[in-house]
Amino acid sequence: MLKVLLWLLLLVLCWPLALLVLLLWPVLWLLSIPLRLVGIVIESVLGLVFAILMLPARLLGARR
């Protein structure tokens, strides 16, 4: 809802810029998909490394 209100405010103040944003938003969203995938992969790898490093402690009964 906030994004819509901000876009409407931009439309009132500077309509050419608002139309440009409206046209370029899908392109920027498509360009951000690979970055999201890289973030998911990095988070998964770090979680796996953490789990491997904490395995001996968990086997001995330690709790997080």
VMD Tcl script that draws the C-alpha trace (Angstrom):
set ca {
  {0.00 0.00 0.00}
  {2.85 2.36 0.85}
  {4.51 1.75 -2.52}
  {1.30 2.63 -4.32}
  {0.92 5.85 -2.33}
  {4.55 6.81 -2.99}
  {4.09 6.13 -6.71}
  {0.92 8.26 -6.77}
  {2.80 11.07 -5.05}
  {5.55 10.79 -7.64}
  {2.91 10.79 -10.36}
  {1.49 14.06 -9.06}
  {4.89 15.72 -8.60}
  {6.72 14.49 -11.69}
  {4.62 12.37 -14.05}
  {7.34 11.62 -16.65}
  {9.57 10.11 -13.96}
  {6.63 8.13 -12.56}
  {5.88 6.66 -16.00}
  {9.56 5.79 -16.47}
  {9.58 4.00 -13.12}
  {6.40 2.16 -14.09}
  {7.98 0.97 -17.34}
  {11.38 0.04 -15.87}
  {10.14 -1.75 -12.72}
  {9.60 -5.15 -14.43}
  {13.07 -4.96 -16.01}
  {14.69 -4.24 -12.65}
  {12.70 -7.07 -11.07}
  {13.96 -9.50 -13.73}
  {17.55 -8.36 -13.22}
  {17.27 -8.93 -9.46}
  {16.26 -12.62 -9.79}
  {19.86 -13.93 -10.21}
  {20.96 -11.91 -7.18}
  {18.17 -13.47 -5.12}
  {19.24 -16.94 -6.24}
  {22.84 -16.21 -5.26}
  {21.66 -15.04 -1.84}
  {19.62 -18.21 -1.32}
  {22.58 -20.40 -2.31}
  {25.01 -18.55 -0.03}
  {22.60 -18.73 2.91}
  {22.14 -22.48 2.35}
  {25.89 -23.14 2.14}
  {26.55 -21.17 5.32}
  {23.77 -23.08 7.08}
  {25.30 -26.37 5.98}
  {28.78 -25.34 7.16}
  {27.35 -24.23 10.50}
  {25.49 -27.53 10.90}
  {28.63 -29.52 10.08}
  {30.73 -27.53 12.55}
  {28.15 -27.87 15.32}
  {27.55 -31.60 14.77}
  {30.12 -32.80 17.38}
  {28.65 -30.50 20.01}
  {25.12 -31.68 19.23}
  {26.21 -35.30 19.44}
  {27.64 -34.61 22.92}
  {24.32 -33.13 24.03}
  {24.92 -29.39 23.86}
  {21.95 -27.18 23.01}
  {21.89 -23.95 21.07}
}
mol new
graphics top color blue
foreach p $ca { graphics top sphere $p radius 0.5 }
foreach p [lrange $ca 0 end-1] q [lrange $ca 1 end] { graphics top cylinder $p $q radius 0.2 }
display resetview
